[in-house]
Amino acid sequence: MKKLLLSVCLVGAMLVAFAQKPYKVVFYNLENLFDTINDPNKNDEEYLPEGARKWTTYRYNQKLANMSRVLFDIAAKDKNFPAVIGVSEIENRLVLEDLLATPKLAKTNYRIVHYDSPDRRGVDCAFFYRPDQFQLEGSEAHKISFPGRPNFLTRDLVAMWGKIEGEPFYFIVSHWPSRLGGKERSQYSRDFVAAKCKHICDSVRTANPATKVVIMGDFNDDATDASVTDVLGAKGSIKKLQKNDMYNPFYSMLKAGYGTLAYRDSWNLFDNIVVSENLATGSTGNLKVQKGEGAKFYGNIFIAPYMVQKEGQYKNYPLRSFVGSNFQNGYSDHFPVYIYIAK
């Protein structure tokens, strides 16, 4: 990946020059954040003390500490903790509560929105939010049911809505089906979920055109893939947006060679935060997506040196918890992404 360590945002990276602190919206795939307790209703056997990963209390606590370090450091030197954080690959509400109880996050006053999903791996999506910045009014889980495929179980779309500075927002966090079996063979499933996201967005904005929609997640497709550009309808240029379009701040970043995960020495940018036209252009209300001071892109990838593999076969890849069955006390196989929202 081009300019990997000329990161879009490193620890202590650029502060944003706004009259007041902007709102940060973050998405982070936490890569298999399981607890150590056996849940007979989930496929968690691999992540038990006696399981293949030897997932002991020590390893679990190390994982929590590592995840909290990243989330804390995204606040940077201005201590501007994100208003909303979407996460994926978490086992249950307990791991979210344990994460917020870590020393770095214990005083941040985040609240949780979570629903158990029927995913066959036993992982869910969820939100953290700051009630002083985002005033929650409601939440729900949108089930994904594939016609003619009752045994295909995947993550729910988790949604929450409320207000930021009196303006209506609707957030969706998602983890689209994987490329298991090959990209082309599995494409139908991602297209289906993308269409579901688009339908929800259109319904929300039909009910109230002033609502600003944010769809975030691990799409398992790039910003340039048809599931994102055609099905979800996320364009890569604000200038080309029309009413009811979506805008993807990470399209240009992918084109420039940036990525959030690597596989076989090829980089992808599966982690996206897509916003509705009115949040991109400011056509309703006062809040809109903003760039950081001196930044080229509206999207941001958070890459700190400690999150990067330093040597070996996977040098410069994200430093993940395991390589094969070997625990290396890493972070995630994805880098987190975020955007700024301000007047």
N, C-alpha and C positions, 0 to 999 in steps of 0.2 A: 504494500500500500504506500502511495506517495506520501512523503512528509509525515510519516507516522509520529515521530517524536517532535516534529514541529507542530505539536498537537493543536487542535482547534482551541482546546482549553486545558492547561495543566493546573496542578495544584498551585494556588497563589496566582492564577492567571488573571487576565484582564478584569478589572472592575468596570462596572457599567456607569456611564456618565449620564444619569437622569436626575431630574430635580428631586425625585424621591426614588427609593429603591424599587426596581421593577419586580414583578411577580415572576418567579421561576416555576416552570412546569417540567417535570422530569419523568423519564421512563427508564427503568433498569430491569433487565432480566437477571434475577439473582442466582440462576443456575442451581437447581435442585436444593433449595433450602428446605430440608426435611428435619423433623425432630427425631428423637431416638426411640419413640414409643410406637409399638406395633398397633396399627389400625387395621382391623380385619376387613374394613370396607375400602381400603386403599392398597394399591400396589407399591408398598413401601418396604418390602422385605430386603431390598438391596441396601437401604439406608437404616439398618438396625445394627446394634453392637455386634451381633453374631452374623450379620449379613456380609455380602461380598465386599462392601466398602469399609467394613469394620467401623461403622459410624457411631463412635463412642461419644460420651458427653464432652470429652475434651475436644474432639474434632468439631462437634456441633457448636461449642462455645467459640472456637477459633473462627468458624465460619460466620457466626453472628458478629464477632468483633471486626472481622474484615469487611463485612457488608456495611456495618455502621460507620466504619472509617471512611469508606467511599461517600456515603450519603452525607456525612458530616463535612467532608472536604469539598463537596460540591457547593457548599455555602461560601467557600473561599474566605478571603480575609475580611470581607464586609459583613460576615455573619448573617448573610441574607438567606435564611433557610427557605427552601422551595415551598410555595403555597400548596402545590399538589405533586405527589409522587405516585406514579403508577408502577406496579411491580408484577412480574410473572414468575412462574416456576417456584411457587411457595406451596407447602403442603396443606396448611390450615391457618386458622386465626391465631393459634398458639404461637407459631413461629414469628408472626408479626408482632404479637405482644412481647415476646422475648427480645426481638430486635429493638423495639422501642425502649425496653428496659436496660439496654446496654448503657454504660456510663456516658458515651458521647451523645446519645439521643434521649436520655432520660428526662431532660428538662426542656425538650422541644415542644411539648404539648400537642403532638400529632394525634389525630383520631384515625380510626380505621373504618374502611368500608370493604367488606369481604363476604363472599357467598361460596359455599362448597359446590364444586362442579362435578360432573360425572366423568371427567377425564380419565382415560384408562391408565395413565401413569400416576394419577392421584395428585396432580398439581393444579393450582388455581391462579387466577389473577386477582389483584386487589389494589386499593388506594390507601395512601396516607394523605391527610389534608390538615392544614392549619385553620382552625375555626376563626382565628382573628383575621384571616385573609380571605378565606372562602367560606361563605355561610351556606352550609348544607341544607337543602330543603327536601331531598328524597334520594332514593337509590333503588336499583333493581338489577337482577341478573337476566340477561337474554339468553335463552337456551338455543343451542345449535342442533337442529334435527335434520339430517340429510335424507331426502326422499329415497325410499327403497333401500336404505342402509341403516337399519335400526341399531346395529351393533357398532357403528362408527361413533365412538364417544370422544368428545374433545372439550376444550375449555369453554366455559360460558364467556359471553361479553359482559363485563361488569360496568354498569353505568351509575353515575351520580349527577345530580344537578343542584344548582343553587345560584348564588350571586357573588360577584367580586365588584366591589364599589358600586353596588346597586344594579349592575348589568347582569343579565341572565346568561349562565354558562351551562353546558351539558358536556360531561366528560365520559368517554368510553375507554377502557383499557382492555386489550385483547392479546391473545397469543394464537395466531393462525396455525392451522395444521402444518405439520412438518413436511419435508421433502422425502420422507421415507418411501423407498421404492423408486425414487427418481423424480426429478422436477416435473417432467411432462406427465408422467403417470399420476402424480398426486395433485396436479394443478387444479382439477375440478374442485377439490375441497377448499382451497384457498380462494378461488374465485367465488365460491358459494358464501364464505364468511365475509369477503369484501362486499358482496352484494347486500348482505344482511346489515353491515355497518352503514352502507350508503342509504339503505331504506330507512334505518333509524334516524339518520341525520336529516333526510328529507322530511320525514314525519315531524320531527322536532321543530324544524324551521318553518314548516307549513303552519303548525299550531301557533308559533310565535316567531316571525321573521327576524326579530331582534336577538334571538338566542344565538350565542356563539358556541360552536361545537368544536371539541377537540377529541380526535381519535388517535390514541397512542398504542404502541405495542410492538412485539416481535412478530413481524408479518411473515417471516420465513420466505419472503420475496423482497427483491430490491425495489427502490423507488421508481425505477424505470421499467419494471415488469408490468404486464398488461393488467394483472389483478389490482394493481395500485393506480396506474394511469387511466385505464379504460373502465374497469368495473367500479372501483371506488371513485374514480373521476378526479384524482388528485394531480393537479398540474404543477409544473416546476417553476413557473414564472408568475409573479403577482400581476404583471402588466397584462397578461393574457386572460386573467380571471373574468368571468361573467357571473351574474347573479346565480346563486345555488351551486357554484363550483366549489371544489376543495383545493387547498394549497398545501404542497409538501415542501417544507423548508430544506429537506435533506436530499432532494433531487439534484440540486446543483453541487452539493458536497460529494455525492457519489460520482457524478460526472468528472469532478476534479480529482478523483482518486482516493477519497477518504472512505473508511469503512469502520464497522463496529465489531466484526468477527472475521476470522480467517479459517479457511479449510483448503488443505492441499496447496498452500502458498497462493491462494486466491482470496481476495478480500470482498466481503459483501457488506451492505448497509441494510440489514433486515430491520433494525430498530428505528422506528419512525414516529414522528408526532405530526399528524395531519390536521389542519384547521379549516374551518369554513371560510368562505369568501369574506364575510363581514369582519372576521377577526384578522384576516390578512390585510384588508384594504382600509378598515375602519369605516365602512359604509354605514354602520349603525353604532351608536354609542361613541365612547371616547377611547376605549382600550383596544389596542391592536398589537400584533407581533412586531417586535423591535429587534434591531441588531445591537450587539454590544459595541462599545466604543472601538472604532477602528476595525471592526470585524467585516469580513467579506461576505459572510453568509448569515442568514437568519437562523439556521440550525446550529447547534453546538454539540460536540462530542467531548465528553470528559475523559481525559486520559492522563493519569498521574504516573510517574516513573515506576512506582511500586506495583502498579497494576499490569506491568508488561514483563513477559518472559525475557530474561536477560541472555540466555545461552541455549545451546542444544538445537535439536531438530525444529523446535517451535519458537525460536528466537524472534522477538518482536510481536508475537501473538499475545492476546490477552492471557494473563497468568491465571489459570483456572484452578479449581480445588484439586482435581485429579488429572494425571496423565495416565491413561489406562487404569490400572488398579492402584497406582502409586499416589498417595496423598502428598501434595506439595504445598498445602496450606495457602492456596491462592484465593482468588476473588470470584471471578466469573469468566465464562468464555465469551461474554459480550462486554463492550464498553457502554456505559449509560449515555443517554442523549437528553438534551433539554432545549427549551426555548425561553425567551423573555417576552413578557407581556407588560405594556405600560401605556400611559397616555401619550 
